[in-house]
Amino acid sequence: MGSIYKDTHILKSTVICDDTKDSRTQKVFHSLDSICHKFDLPSPIWLDANVKDFQKFSKVRFSQDNFIEILDFDYFEIQIIEED
């Protein structure tokens, strides 16, 4: 799931379902690319803090520090929702 937030409100949100046999990492990066394309966003830069948060919570927020371009929102968040 990917969402864009501004002033605690969701501006855009989408869910990507990846049923491929790819690894979890490949699915995450493919889904991130799909979400960025859908939202017309550049790909964010992963900082060490982002990697740690993602590994611990399966969720990460990307703020202005993660983009070269100036953003018109507060942060972009992705979260992995897994079904058993």
Protein Blocks (a to p, Z undefined) as FASTA:
>chain_A
ZZddeehiafbdcddddfbfbdfklmmmmmmmmmmmmnopacddddfklmmmmmmnopac
ddfklpfbdcfbfbdcddddddZZ
